[in-house]
Amino acid sequence: MAKYIVLLGPPGVGKGTQAKVLAEEIGLLQVSSGDLFRENLKNETELGKLAKSYMDKGELVPDDVTIAMIRERISRPDCKDGAILDGFPRTPAQAEALDTMLASLNSRVAVVPYISAEESVLVERISGRWTCRASGHIYHEKFSPPKQAGICDIDGSELYQRADDRAETVVNRIHVYLTQTAPLVDHYRKCGKLVEIDGAQPVEKVTEELLSDMKKLLNR
Ligand code: AP5
């Protein structure tokens, strides 16, 4: 059966960083709703323009639009073995829609790693984040700096700071997370799929815990 992993956690906790490592370690594709919106934004599509109006304020893009985008993405052949869902679902309606989507593919959510950290950690991480323009590789000016400032080590592309990482937007993103997404933690805990990880640890330690705790549920 295809394996779908849902990465849950507040803004800036390290979901994207870990999703990229996990993708290599377990051979599943990373599907990031935020990256898909940013790609649409870069290509100036109608979806990108609509998403921007919400992302700039730190609000969630409406469920129907987000669900349709993810449904289309995971129906592609490169997701036939499953995917690491980074940033989706983010509301109870999205979680319900995901269950329906996966049921139609004869599958289900296998495991939900929930990475958490205090707000001060999130703010420090977001304020120092730099992202690669070409492929979304993630750096931090203090915790994982590139060899050359402003340039991606992997593909040499320019690094930029996200528009929604401004201090006032970050405050709202955290508020939106607490009110709209955090209830999913209990939902997946009740389903027996939650694996809780302390995201305040160094990247390698978080990865180590994620892999060892997840494998138990993945191999059930
Ligand atoms: P999205 O792009 O998903 O943003 P987010 O969830 O707010 O998460 P971030 O990407 O900010 O952080 P992250 O947890 O991936 O951390 P990262 O690994 O980069 O969403 C953006 C917007 O799109 C939303 O606000 C919304 O508008 C819209 N959207 C997206 N999905 C949606 C959905 N499902 N429904 C509706 N709207 C949606 O790490 C952060 C920094 O910390 C980096 O610099 C990294 O190098 C560093 N770092 C990571 N881990 C560690 C560590 N362990 N130690 C030290 N530094 C670390």
Residues whose N, C-alpha, C, O or C-beta is under 5 A from the ligand:
A	BS01	AP5	P10 P11 G12 V13 G14 K15 G16 T17 Q18 S33 G34 D35 Y54 M55 G58 E59 L60 V61 T66 D86 G87 F88 P89 R90 R125 I126 G128 R129 W130 I138 Y139 H140 F143 S144 G199 Q201 P202 V203 V206
